[in-house]
């Protein structure tokens, strides 16, 4: 990869996930004819691939449909921590769901970790899997108190952990909470091997095949954008945002968050462990291997998609943090990730509604998809095979806890309404011809709001900024050169093509 730079600051100009750039993935053709299978899976990330692997092992005929390329979504942009320590979550789960479900959440994610570990061992997968202790640390007194409460929750739930007062970085902390024997790996290396196992067992994989609709029934049929029909006994929606809502109104019960990662080269030896701050803005630290050398992944600075400051500033903030704690002098990669958050912070996994027993979804991992996504694959397999699974009620998509779900429901949907209205009222004060090379902005074009980007060759790309999902106005993402929707997280390239749903149609090109 060629590393271009911005303003001499050391940031690679184009975002590139380290995981995907460091391995050659197999490619697959689109669906070209109608198919009949036992199970059709929509989404080629960790959930869809894990579910497909588990189901073909059981002898089922499986077709996996990916709208773009395998592992090019959230899974390919993760920090790849395999841990049940998902920030400050267990005290909150005890208070809102009770001790039993809080313990189940820990067990489900711990079982997912063990499944990955066992699979790596069984198939001798070279993916830099290593066990690490995970730490949440507090730099303020307020978060230090929250960590003490979280430690009490660990004790109530019999989670192995320890409250400490030092971490091996030049960061002044009040305390830190560890969770023992967690892990990290190279997710794309791991899943690329699983993909080979799927095809070796007769599984069908199709790329560049977007599912846009579904016909319900005893044997539901997925309809692709090009008109092909894939019929099955079960449909598993494992895409980032459910491609089919089934009147579950998931767009009102999920919101999208972006976060950022830089991969830095440093002369210092990494002390081991995985770290994340309890304070905002979040800071995440872990090691990885690049060309046989250790590098450090620094992540965080999350915000709601399409909202907040110039996105390039998030990368620069991580660069500054990396220099402060690690004297990092070369940034090899930078990329951003997007994930969905549910009303109560626990994923939705299972029947899309009570009336649709053969249409299953898995979404809302809150940036902890390595374990939640694997747990989803295991649960979806058991539902398809009609096996008992202790986590069905925990993850049931139709659940609704009055506290905090009701508060979050109104807060998030008020936010959507605010951005829907404000976007329509905005009057741009720039014109496309004002842009410099490499710059994008909302502009006034033929008297209407539009989005313009002038590429490095001086060519203008102008699109209608109205999101094709529910009509919110997208905003320019300077850091990633995309158009992002602040309402439900759809993202589009500067030419208008879909990068992430729930939108199913590209932005209209005006020029």
Residue pairs with C-beta under 8 A, 6 or more apart in sequence:
1 16
1 21
1 333
3 12
3 331
3 332
4 12
4 13
4 14
5 11
5 12
5 13
6 13
6 312
9 316
9 319
10 319
10 329
10 330
10 331
11 262
11 312
11 315
11 316
11 319
11 331
11 334
12 331
12 332
12 333
12 334
14 481
15 334
15 335
15 336
15 479
15 480
15 481
16 333
16 334
16 335
17 76
17 77
17 261
17 333
17 335
18 263
18 288
18 290
18 297
18 332
18 333
18 335
19 71
19 76
19 77
19 78
19 80
19 186
19 187
19 188
19 189
20 71
20 72
20 76
20 188
21 333
22 186
22 188
22 290
23 186
23 188
23 189
23 192
25 69
25 70
25 71
25 188
25 192
25 195
26 70
26 192
26 195
26 196
26 199
27 69
27 207
28 66
28 70
28 205
28 206
28 207
29 206
29 207
30 206
30 207
30 208
30 209
30 226
31 63
31 65
31 206
31 209
31 224
31 226
31 228
31 230
32 228
33 228
34 228
34 229
34 230
34 231
35 63
35 204
35 228
35 229
35 230
35 231
36 230
36 231
36 232
37 61
37 62
37 63
37 204
37 230
37 231
37 232
38 55
38 60
38 61
38 62
38 232
38 233
38 234
39 55
39 60
39 61
39 62
39 63
39 232
39 233
39 234
39 235
39 236
39 384
40 62
40 63
40 64
40 65
40 222
40 230
40 231
40 232
40 234
40 235
40 236
41 48
41 51
41 52
41 62
41 63
41 64
41 65
41 236
41 238
42 48
42 65
42 211
42 222
42 235
42 236
42 237
42 238
42 239
42 243
43 64
43 65
43 66
43 73
43 236
43 237
43 238
43 239
43 240
43 243
44 64
44 65
44 66
44 69
44 70
44 71
44 72
44 73
44 205
44 207
45 71
45 73
45 74
45 75
45 76
45 238
45 239
45 240
45 369
45 373
46 75
46 187
46 191
46 369
46 370
46 373
46 374
46 377
47 238
47 362
47 369
47 373
47 374
47 376
47 377
47 380
48 64
48 66
48 236
48 238
48 239
48 377
49 64
49 70
49 71
49 191
49 194
49 195
49 198
49 377
50 194
50 373
50 374
50 376
50 377
50 378
51 236
51 238
51 362
51 376
51 377
51 380
51 381
52 62
52 64
52 198
52 203
52 205
53 194
53 197
53 198
53 203
53 377
54 377
54 378
54 381
55 62
55 381
55 384
56 62
56 197
56 198
56 201
56 202
56 203
57 201
58 381
58 385
60 384
61 202
61 204
62 198
62 203
62 204
63 203
63 204
63 205
63 206
63 230
63 232
64 198
64 203
64 204
64 205
64 206
65 206
65 209
65 210
65 211
65 222
65 224
65 230
66 205
66 206
66 207
66 208
66 209
67 208
67 209
67 210
67 211
67 239
67 498
67 501
68 207
68 208
68 499
69 207
69 208
70 191
70 195
70 205
70 207
71 187
71 188
71 191
71 192
73 239
73 240
73 500
74 240
74 337
74 338
74 339
74 365
74 369
75 187
75 188
75 191
75 369
75 373
76 187
76 188
77 261
77 335
77 336
77 337
77 338
78 187
78 337
78 369
78 370
79 261
79 284
79 286
79 297
79 299
79 337
80 184
80 185
80 186
80 187
80 286
80 288
80 370
81 134
81 182
81 183
81 184
81 274
81 284
81 286
81 368
81 370
82 112
82 113
82 116
82 182
82 183
82 184
82 185
82 370
82 371
83 109
83 113
83 134
83 179
83 182
83 183
83 274
83 368
83 370
83 371
84 105
84 106
84 109
84 110
84 113
84 159
84 179
84 182
84 371
85 134
85 136
85 179
85 182
86 109
86 366
86 368
87 136
87 276
87 278
88 136
88 146
88 147
88 150
88 278
89 105
89 345
90 102
90 105
90 106
90 150
90 153
90 154
90 157
90 159
91 146
91 149
91 150
91 152
91 153
92 345
93 101
93 102
93 105
93 153
93 345
93 346
94 102
94 153
94 156
94 157
96 344
96 401
96 403
96 404
97 344
97 346
97 394
97 401
99 156
99 157
101 393
101 394
102 153
102 157
103 157
103 158
104 390
104 391
104 394
105 346
105 394
106 157
106 159
107 390
107 391
108 371
108 375
108 379
108 391
108 394
108 395
109 368
109 371
109 372
109 375
110 371
111 375
111 378
112 370
112 371
112 372
112 373
112 374
112 375
112 378
113 182
113 183
113 371
113 374
115 374
115 378
116 129
116 183
116 185
116 190
116 370
116 374
117 129
117 183
119 125
119 190
119 194
120 127
120 129
120 185
120 190
123 193
123 197
125 189
125 190
125 193
126 189
127 185
127 186
127 187
127 189
127 190
127 193
128 184
128 185
128 186
128 189
128 288
128 289
129 183
129 184
129 185
129 190
130 183
130 184
130 185
131 181
131 182
131 183
132 182
132 183
132 184
132 272
132 273
132 274
132 286
133 178
133 179
133 180
133 181
133 182
133 272
133 273
133 274
134 178
134 179
134 182
134 273
134 274
134 275
134 276
135 164
135 167
135 176
135 177
135 178
135 179
135 273
135 274
135 275
135 276
136 147
136 150
136 176
136 177
136 275
136 276
136 277
136 278
137 147
137 167
137 171
137 173
137 175
137 176
137 177
137 275
137 276
137 277
137 278
138 144
138 146
138 147
138 173
138 174
138 175
138 176
138 277
138 278
138 279
139 171
139 172
139 173
139 174
139 277
139 279
140 174
140 279
141 174
143 174
143 277
143 278
143 279
144 174
144 175
146 278
147 163
147 174
147 175
147 176
147 177
147 278
148 163
148 175
150 177
151 161
151 163
151 177
153 159
154 160
154 161
154 177
154 179
159 179
160 179
160 180
160 181
161 177
161 178
161 179
161 180
162 177
162 178
162 180
163 175
163 176
163 177
163 178
164 175
164 176
164 177
164 178
165 173
165 174
165 175
165 176
166 173
166 176
167 173
167 176
167 273
167 275
168 271
168 273
169 271
169 275
169 285
169 325
169 326
170 324
170 325
171 325
176 275
182 274
184 274
184 286
184 287
184 288
186 288
186 289
187 370
195 205
198 205
199 205
209 224
209 225
209 226
209 228
210 224
210 225
210 498
210 504
211 222
211 223
211 224
211 225
211 239
211 243
211 244
212 223
212 224
212 225
212 243
212 504
213 222
213 223
213 244
214 220
214 221
214 222
214 223
214 235
214 243
214 244
214 246
214 359
215 221
215 223
216 246
216 356
216 359
218 358
219 231
219 232
219 233
220 231
220 232
220 234
220 235
220 358
220 359
221 229
221 230
221 231
221 232
222 229
222 230
222 231
222 232
222 235
223 229
224 230
225 504
233 358
234 358
234 359
234 360
234 384
235 244
235 358
235 359
235 360
236 360
236 361
236 362
236 380
236 384
237 243
237 244
237 352
237 359
237 360
237 361
237 362
237 363
238 361
238 362
238 376
238 380
239 363
239 501
240 338
240 339
240 340
240 363
240 500
240 501
241 250
241 251
241 254
241 256
241 340
241 363
241 488
241 489
241 500
241 501
241 502
242 248
242 250
242 352
242 361
242 363
242 502
243 501
243 502
243 504
244 352
244 359
245 251
245 352
246 352
246 353
246 355
246 356
246 359
247 353
248 352
248 353
248 361
248 397
248 398
250 348
250 361
250 363
250 397
251 469
251 470
251 488
251 502
252 409
252 412
252 413
252 416
253 342
253 343
253 348
253 409
254 340
254 341
254 342
254 348
254 363
254 364
254 488
255 304
255 340
255 341
255 412
255 415
255 488
255 489
256 304
256 305
256 338
256 339
256 340
256 341
256 488
256 489
257 302
257 303
257 304
257 305
257 338
257 339
257 340
257 341
257 367
258 302
258 303
258 304
258 305
258 311
258 336
258 337
258 338
258 484
259 282
259 299
259 300
259 301
259 302
259 336
259 337
259 338
259 339
259 367
260 299
260 300
260 301
260 302
260 311
260 314
260 315
260 318
260 334
260 335
260 336
260 337
260 479
261 284
261 297
261 298
261 299
261 318
261 333
261 334
261 335
261 336
261 337
262 297
262 298
262 299
262 315
262 318
262 319
262 322
262 331
262 333
262 334
263 288
263 290
263 295
263 296
263 297
263 331
263 332
263 333
263 334
264 295
264 296
264 297
264 298
264 322
264 326
264 328
264 330
264 331
264 332
265 290
265 293
265 295
265 328
265 329
265 330
265 331
265 332
266 295
266 296
266 326
266 327
266 328
266 329
267 327
267 329
268 326
268 327
269 294
270 287
270 294
270 296
272 287
274 284
274 285
274 286
275 283
275 284
275 285
275 286
276 282
276 283
276 284
276 285
276 300
277 283
277 284
277 300
281 300
281 301
281 302
281 317
282 299
282 300
282 301
282 302
283 298
283 299
283 300
283 301
283 318
283 321
284 297
284 298
284 299
284 300
285 296
285 297
285 298
285 299
285 325
286 296
286 297
287 294
287 295
287 296
287 297
288 294
288 295
288 296
288 297
289 295
290 332
295 332
296 322
296 326
296 328
298 318
298 321
298 322
298 326
298 328
299 318
299 337
300 318
301 314
301 317
301 318
302 367
303 314
304 415
304 486
305 338
305 484
305 485
305 486
305 489
305 491
306 419
306 474
306 475
306 477
306 484
306 485
306 486
306 487
306 489
307 419
307 475
307 486
310 478
310 479
311 336
311 477
311 478
311 479
311 480
312 478
312 479
313 479
314 336
314 479
315 334
315 479
319 328
319 331
322 328
322 331
323 329
336 479
336 480
337 367
338 489
338 491
338 500
339 365
339 366
339 367
339 369
340 363
340 364
340 365
340 366
340 489
341 364
341 366
342 348
342 363
342 364
342 366
343 400
343 401
343 404
343 405
343 408
343 409
343 412
344 399
344 401
344 404
344 405
344 408
345 366
346 364
346 394
346 395
347 362
347 363
347 364
347 365
347 366
347 372
347 376
347 395
348 361
348 362
348 363
348 364
348 395
348 396
348 397
349 360
349 361
349 362
349 363
349 375
349 376
349 379
349 380
349 391
349 395
349 396
349 397
350 360
350 361
350 379
350 383
350 392
350 395
350 396
350 397
351 357
351 359
351 360
351 383
351 396
351 397
351 398
352 359
352 360
352 361
352 397
353 397
353 398
354 398
360 380
360 383
360 384
361 397
362 373
362 376
362 377
362 379
362 380
365 372
365 373
366 372
375 391
375 395
376 395
378 389
379 389
379 391
379 392
379 395
381 387
382 388
382 389
383 389
383 392
393 399
400 406
416 472
416 487
416 488
419 472
419 473
419 486
419 487
420 470
420 471
420 472
420 473
420 487
423 449
423 465
423 472
423 473
423 486
424 473
426 442
426 449
426 473
427 444
427 449
428 441
428 442
428 443
428 444
428 449
428 450
429 444
430 441
430 442
430 443
430 444
431 443
431 444
431 445
432 443
432 445
432 450
432 452
432 454
432 460
432 462
432 511
433 460
434 443
435 441
435 443
435 452
435 453
435 454
435 460
436 454
437 454
437 455
437 456
437 457
437 458
438 454
438 455
438 456
439 453
439 454
440 451
440 452
440 453
440 454
440 476
440 478
440 481
440 494
441 451
441 452
441 476
442 449
442 450
442 451
442 452
442 465
442 473
442 475
442 476
443 449
443 450
443 451
443 452
443 462
444 450
445 452
445 462
445 510
445 511
446 510
449 465
449 473
450 462
450 463
450 464
450 465
450 510
451 462
451 463
451 464
451 465
451 474
451 476
451 483
451 494
451 507
452 460
452 461
452 462
452 463
453 460
453 461
453 476
453 481
453 494
454 460
454 461
455 461
455 494
460 511
461 494
461 495
461 496
461 509
461 511
462 509
462 510
462 511
463 483
463 492
463 494
463 495
463 496
463 507
463 508
463 509
463 510
464 496
464 507
464 508
464 509
464 510
465 473
465 474
465 475
465 483
465 507
466 472
466 473
466 474
466 507
466 508
467 473
467 474
467 485
467 487
467 488
467 490
467 503
467 507
468 490
468 503
468 504
468 505
468 506
468 507
468 508
469 485
469 487
469 488
469 490
469 501
469 502
469 503
469 504
470 487
470 488
472 485
472 486
472 487
472 488
473 486
474 483
474 484
474 485
474 486
474 490
474 492
474 507
475 483
475 484
475 485
475 486
476 483
476 484
477 483
477 484
477 491
481 493
481 494
482 491
482 492
482 493
482 494
482 499
483 491
483 492
483 493
483 494
483 496
483 507
484 490
484 491
484 492
485 491
485 503
488 502
489 500
489 502
490 498
490 500
490 501
490 502
490 503
491 498
491 499
491 500
492 498
492 499
492 503
492 506
492 507
493 499
495 509
496 506
496 507
496 508
496 509
497 506
498 504
498 505
498 506
